[in-house]
Amino acid sequence: MKPVVDYLVVIPKDEEFTYVREVVERGAKRSIPARMTPSPSLVYALARLPTVNGEATAVIISVGRMTEAPVQVAVEQAVSIWPPAAIVLVGIAGSLDPDRVKLGDVIVPTQVFGYTEAKAEVVDGRERMTYRPTGHRLDCDMSALARAVNLDRVRAWRASSRRAGRADTGLRQRLLDEETGDRPKLHIENNDNLASGNVVVASRAFAKAVREALGDYGTTARAVEMEAKGFCEALERVRPKPPALVVRGISDLADEGKAALEEGFRDGWRRYAAQNATRLLLELIYRRPEIEDDYRPVAFPTFPMQCHPNSAELCMKAQIQARVRGMRYLAFNPFMVCADGLPDLELTIETVSADGSPALFTDVLLRHADHTRGVLVRQQGLPTILHRFRRTGDPPALELLAGLPVNSVGIAVMARDEFGRETRTEWRSPLTGPDTILNMEPLNIPSSAEKAALTRIYAAFPSQHTHLYGRADELGDLGQLLSSKSPIRGLAIEAIGGMGKTALARELCVSQAIWNSFEFVLGAQALKRQIRINYRDPNGKLIVDEGEGVRRLKEFLVVVADQLEIDRTKFNDSQLEIDLEKAISEKLNSRSALFMLDNLETMVETEYVISVLQRMCSPPLQKALITTRSFPGAFPIGFESRRLGAIEDIAACRNLVMSQLDRARTHFGSNTAM
């Protein structure tokens, strides 16, 4: 899982979120509105934070509740939504060592020690609660970064914090009276650690009990709070585990004066502490590129827009419409390159016209490069293509295929992500001048014979489906059977209606380069019959649809003869089948050819049709590829049959269902219930 965002910043309470956001908005120089995810419900904000050489992205979430469990759940949910390159817990804490750790200071612990209630009992007539450590010694991996900032930049952080504190009229006099030159102070030594448990500590005796419960580790616990334990436990469940940091500002002294302190200063110390911690975090983020040797921010997706050298072939296989003189086939694979994860992204694809006038794509196809998942966009006759990508830590490889219109000199791609980052990339025709567009030929266009072969494949095996799911094994097996090394004369693909026989046969011819293994690719589709229910009829009456196609052997042989440019005028109608079979065999003597026939079962005298194909095929030069719902009569010598079963690949089944839902939504509207 690749990261989608540079930093995930976790804040326990909405109050602290407000304090943190004030500082972040000043640093980012833009407002950062609060948002909410639909499910699970998380309050968050998106930010772009400055660095020494650019920007870093951040998602700031407010858990809205104290204690470890809500934070643990929220962290696990947020990481699943925005996989981060690093994660930080920011907020406030109480001092366990008021002589050393004072109000407004910030602690960046190298370890977090959890504690929990162990036993409630009555001793000498008094209730007593004992506590025990939970055994968590969880390292904060980014503490070295904070130490580097402490060595070189702590004075700048301290100065900005002091200015902000003294600007608060409620705190100003107290700070002027008590704050020494080294305050606020950053506590980041090896023995500056944090205690965390589900109790608001407002008692010096309780604070002492907590430190005693932690044993030797208690002597290094400088502050106490309620969420870091849950934060660290969540990290142990996340894979891959991102580098983590805890940054806490000291807002009270964890003693009996806690409530009076907060009331007397109107929560001023809470604001001051939370914002001091935030200022330190922003300094870490700003300086990280120059401190960390191998650091790089999460990359924004790029669009190379390098035209594929086999654009024409790729587009023809995908049936891209670019049939008018001067139009071009263009294929971009890869289309989008993601070094990291992909945030929510709005994509706009436009044609670039030579004179500024509007131009329409003849045909555009945006799909997964492995062809195993559904089509993302398929549009014709539009000037602009829009698509929104959902964020993912596993971005797909994509390809863009297009028929470029005559009055267009290029394609422009604009992308804008959920953080507001934008990019624009263009592909421009390498040819220039006022007349070059009209005279331009497609890149690497196939020869006339190759175009004829592909055209016949799509005519013989027409299918509304542009993608094949879960049939990789069958493609490999069938490709071997039709290769020149196989001794068979013909291959039949058998299956009940709707299993994808035709689509498989077409994909076999195209993707396995079968069409390029024969000098001639010949054939036709037999009459296609489909039975469907008339849903408008109250009784659900069945309707039989009949498409175009050949029904008799004579019609099939006529099609093949015309494809071979055989003159039929010299043949006698009374024995036309015999003469055509002989002429075709003579034409193909010592030449390779593939005969194609779709829907064999709908032809008249199917056994006779098979016998003629058996005579005309002589491996390895001539072979036949047939689709049928059932193979007729006795199995002819030299023919192999493969019956299609159910798709067993669960992922392929899921992708197939999702692609059909996408098609349905495109047809009926995105708000239609499915």
Secondary structure in CASP SS format (residue, H / E / C, confidence):
PFRMAT SS
TARGET T0000
AUTHOR 0000-0000-0000
METHOD secondary structure of the structure
MODEL  1
M C 1.00
K C 1.00
P C 1.00
V C 1.00
V E 1.00
D E 1.00
Y E 1.00
L E 1.00
V E 1.00
V E 1.00
I E 1.00
P C 1.00
K C 1.00
D H 1.00
E H 1.00
E H 1.00
F H 1.00
T H 1.00
Y H 1.00
V H 1.00
R H 1.00
E H 1.00
V H 1.00
V H 1.00
E H 1.00
R H 1.00
G H 1.00
A H 1.00
K C 1.00
R C 1.00
S C 1.00
I C 1.00
P C 1.00
A C 1.00
R E 1.00
M E 1.00
T C 1.00
P C 1.00
S C 1.00
P C 1.00
S C 1.00
L C 1.00
V E 1.00
Y E 1.00
A E 1.00
L E 1.00
A E 1.00
R E 1.00
L E 1.00
P E 1.00
T E 1.00
V C 1.00
N C 1.00
G E 1.00
E E 1.00
A E 1.00
T E 1.00
A E 1.00
V E 1.00
I E 1.00
I E 1.00
S E 1.00
V C 1.00
G C 1.00
R C 1.00
M C 1.00
T C 1.00
E H 1.00
A H 1.00
P H 1.00
V H 1.00
Q H 1.00
V H 1.00
A H 1.00
V H 1.00
E H 1.00
Q H 1.00
A H 1.00
V H 1.00
S H 1.00
I H 1.00
W C 1.00
P C 1.00
P E 1.00
A E 1.00
A E 1.00
I E 1.00
V E 1.00
L E 1.00
V E 1.00
G E 1.00
I E 1.00
A E 1.00
G E 1.00
S E 1.00
L C 1.00
D C 1.00
P C 1.00
D C 1.00
R C 1.00
V C 1.00
K C 1.00
L C 1.00
G C 1.00
D C 1.00
V E 1.00
I E 1.00
V C 1.00
P C 1.00
T C 1.00
Q E 1.00
V E 1.00
F E 1.00
G E 1.00
Y E 1.00
T E 1.00
E E 1.00
A E 1.00
K E 1.00
A E 1.00
E E 1.00
V E 1.00
V E 1.00
D C 1.00
G C 1.00
R E 1.00
E E 1.00
R E 1.00
M E 1.00
T E 1.00
Y E 1.00
R E 1.00
P E 1.00
T E 1.00
G E 1.00
H E 1.00
R E 1.00
L E 1.00
D E 1.00
C C 1.00
D C 1.00
M C 1.00
S H 1.00
A H 1.00
L H 1.00
A H 1.00
R H 1.00
A H 1.00
V H 1.00
N H 1.00
L H 1.00
D H 1.00
R C 1.00
V H 1.00
R H 1.00
A H 1.00
W H 1.00
R H 1.00
A H 1.00
S H 1.00
S H 1.00
R H 1.00
R H 1.00
A H 1.00
G H 1.00
R H 1.00
A H 1.00
D C 1.00
T H 1.00
G H 1.00
L H 1.00
R H 1.00
Q H 1.00
R H 1.00
L H 1.00
L H 1.00
D H 1.00
E H 1.00
E C 1.00
T C 1.00
G C 1.00
D C 1.00
R C 1.00
P C 1.00
K C 1.00
L E 1.00
H E 1.00
I C 1.00
E C 1.00
N C 1.00
N C 1.00
D C 1.00
N E 1.00
L E 1.00
A E 1.00
S E 1.00
G C 1.00
N C 1.00
V C 1.00
V C 1.00
V C 1.00
A C 1.00
S C 1.00
R H 1.00
A H 1.00
F H 1.00
A H 1.00
K H 1.00
A H 1.00
V H 1.00
R H 1.00
E H 1.00
A H 1.00
L C 1.00
G H 1.00
D H 1.00
Y H 1.00
G H 1.00
T H 1.00
T H 1.00
A E 1.00
R E 1.00
A E 1.00
V E 1.00
E E 1.00
M C 1.00
E C 1.00
A H 1.00
K H 1.00
G H 1.00
F H 1.00
C H 1.00
E H 1.00
A H 1.00
L H 1.00
E H 1.00
R H 1.00
V C 1.00
R C 1.00
P C 1.00
K C 1.00
P C 1.00
P C 1.00
A E 1.00
L E 1.00
V E 1.00
V E 1.00
R E 1.00
G E 1.00
I E 1.00
S E 1.00
D E 1.00
L C 1.00
A C 1.00
D C 1.00
E C 1.00
G C 1.00
K H 1.00
A H 1.00
A H 1.00
L H 1.00
E H 1.00
E H 1.00
G H 1.00
F C 1.00
R C 1.00
D C 1.00
G H 1.00
W H 1.00
R H 1.00
R H 1.00
Y H 1.00
A H 1.00
A H 1.00
Q H 1.00
N H 1.00
A H 1.00
T H 1.00
R H 1.00
L H 1.00
L H 1.00
L H 1.00
E H 1.00
L H 1.00
I H 1.00
Y H 1.00
R H 1.00
R H 1.00
P H 1.00
E H 1.00
I H 1.00
E C 1.00
D C 1.00
D C 1.00
Y C 1.00
R C 1.00
P C 1.00
V C 1.00
A C 1.00
F C 1.00
P C 1.00
T E 1.00
F C 1.00
P C 1.00
M C 1.00
Q C 1.00
C E 1.00
H C 1.00
P C 1.00
N C 1.00
S H 1.00
A H 1.00
E H 1.00
L H 1.00
C H 1.00
M H 1.00
K H 1.00
A C 1.00
Q C 1.00
I C 1.00
Q C 1.00
A C 1.00
R C 1.00
V C 1.00
R C 1.00
G C 1.00
M C 1.00
R E 1.00
Y E 1.00
L E 1.00
A E 1.00
F E 1.00
N C 1.00
P C 1.00
F C 1.00
M C 1.00
V E 1.00
C C 1.00
A C 1.00
D C 1.00
G C 1.00
L E 1.00
P C 1.00
D C 1.00
L E 1.00
E E 1.00
L E 1.00
T E 1.00
I E 1.00
E E 1.00
T E 1.00
V E 1.00
S E 1.00
A C 1.00
D C 1.00
G C 1.00
S C 1.00
P C 1.00
A C 1.00
L C 1.00
F C 1.00
T C 1.00
D E 1.00
V E 1.00
L E 1.00
L E 1.00
R E 1.00
H E 1.00
A C 1.00
D C 1.00
H C 1.00
T C 1.00
R C 1.00
G C 1.00
V E 1.00
L E 1.00
V E 1.00
R E 1.00
Q E 1.00
Q C 1.00
G C 1.00
L C 1.00
P C 1.00
T E 1.00
I E 1.00
L E 1.00
H E 1.00
R E 1.00
F E 1.00
R C 1.00
R C 1.00
T E 1.00
G C 1.00
D C 1.00
P C 1.00
P C 1.00
A C 1.00
L E 1.00
E E 1.00
L E 1.00
L E 1.00
A E 1.00
G E 1.00
L E 1.00
P C 1.00
V C 1.00
N C 1.00
S E 1.00
V E 1.00
G E 1.00
I E 1.00
A E 1.00
V E 1.00
M E 1.00
A E 1.00
R E 1.00
D E 1.00
E C 1.00
F C 1.00
G C 1.00
R C 1.00
E E 1.00
T E 1.00
R E 1.00
T E 1.00
E E 1.00
W E 1.00
R E 1.00
S C 1.00
P C 1.00
L C 1.00
T C 1.00
G C 1.00
P C 1.00
D C 1.00
T H 1.00
I H 1.00
L H 1.00
N H 1.00
M C 1.00
E C 1.00
P C 1.00
L C 1.00
N C 1.00
I C 1.00
P C 1.00
S C 1.00
S H 1.00
A H 1.00
E H 1.00
K H 1.00
A H 1.00
A H 1.00
L H 1.00
T H 1.00
R H 1.00
I H 1.00
Y H 1.00
A H 1.00
A H 1.00
F C 1.00
P C 1.00
S C 1.00
Q C 1.00
H C 1.00
T C 1.00
H C 1.00
L C 1.00
Y C 1.00
G C 1.00
R C 1.00
A H 1.00
D H 1.00
E H 1.00
L H 1.00
G H 1.00
D H 1.00
L H 1.00
G H 1.00
Q H 1.00
L H 1.00
L H 1.00
S C 1.00
S C 1.00
K C 1.00
S C 1.00
P C 1.00
I C 1.00
R C 1.00
G E 1.00
L E 1.00
A E 1.00
I E 1.00
E E 1.00
A C 1.00
I C 1.00
G C 1.00
G C 1.00
M C 1.00
G C 1.00
K H 1.00
T H 1.00
A H 1.00
L H 1.00
A H 1.00
R H 1.00
E H 1.00
L H 1.00
C H 1.00
V H 1.00
S H 1.00
Q C 1.00
A C 1.00
I H 1.00
W H 1.00
N H 1.00
S H 1.00
F C 1.00
E C 1.00
F E 1.00
V E 1.00
L E 1.00
G E 1.00
A E 1.00
Q E 1.00
A E 1.00
L C 1.00
K C 1.00
R E 1.00
Q E 1.00
I E 1.00
R E 1.00
I E 1.00
N C 1.00
Y C 1.00
R C 1.00
D C 1.00
P C 1.00
N C 1.00
G C 1.00
K C 1.00
L E 1.00
I E 1.00
V E 1.00
D E 1.00
E E 1.00
G C 1.00
E C 1.00
G C 1.00
V E 1.00
R C 1.00
R C 1.00
L H 1.00
K H 1.00
E H 1.00
F H 1.00
L H 1.00
V H 1.00
V H 1.00
V H 1.00
A H 1.00
D H 1.00
Q H 1.00
L C 1.00
E C 1.00
I C 1.00
D C 1.00
R C 1.00
T C 1.00
K C 1.00
F C 1.00
N C 1.00
D H 1.00
S H 1.00
Q H 1.00
L H 1.00
E H 1.00
I H 1.00
D H 1.00
L H 1.00
E H 1.00
K H 1.00
A H 1.00
I H 1.00
S H 1.00
E H 1.00
K H 1.00
L C 1.00
N C 1.00
S C 1.00
R C 1.00
S C 1.00
A E 1.00
L E 1.00
F E 1.00
M E 1.00
L E 1.00
D E 1.00
N C 1.00
L H 1.00
E H 1.00
T H 1.00
M C 1.00
V C 1.00
E C 1.00
T H 1.00
E H 1.00
Y H 1.00
V H 1.00
I H 1.00
S H 1.00
V H 1.00
L H 1.00
Q H 1.00
R H 1.00
M H 1.00
C C 1.00
S C 1.00
P C 1.00
P C 1.00
L C 1.00
Q E 1.00
K E 1.00
A E 1.00
L E 1.00
I E 1.00
T E 1.00
T E 1.00
R C 1.00
S C 1.00
F C 1.00
P C 1.00
G C 1.00
A C 1.00
F C 1.00
P C 1.00
I C 1.00
G C 1.00
F E 1.00
E E 1.00
S E 1.00
R E 1.00
R E 1.00
L C 1.00
G C 1.00
A C 1.00
I C 1.00
E C 1.00
D C 1.00
I H 1.00
A H 1.00
A H 1.00
C H 1.00
R H 1.00
N H 1.00
L H 1.00
V H 1.00
M H 1.00
S H 1.00
Q H 1.00
L H 1.00
D H 1.00
R H 1.00
A H 1.00
R H 1.00
T H 1.00
H H 1.00
F H 1.00
G C 1.00
S C 1.00
N C 1.00
T C 1.00
A C 1.00
M C 1.00
END
